[in-house]
Amino acid sequence: MKPDDTPAAPYDQAPEWVEIIKRAYRSHEPFDFSGVSYRFKNMISRPASLQLPHPVFRNAAVGPPGADRGR
């Protein structure tokens, strides 16, 4: 949640989501994350990724901002 406890718009959350996913795939040890939309303690992804630096991942969106990012 944002500091005022109102949910962030999905497109505002996307950069944090991407950062968390990339970091989880690359990290060999648990890590903490504290952002505007997401907070985790001792986050770790198992099994570890064999594809480096991380597997390809996609997040689909149907609105114009999401479609524009995918181009």
ABEGO torsion letter per residue (X at the ends): XBAAGBBBBAAAAAAAAAAAAAAAAABABBBBBBBAABBBBGBBBOBBBABOABBBBBBBBABAAAAAAAX
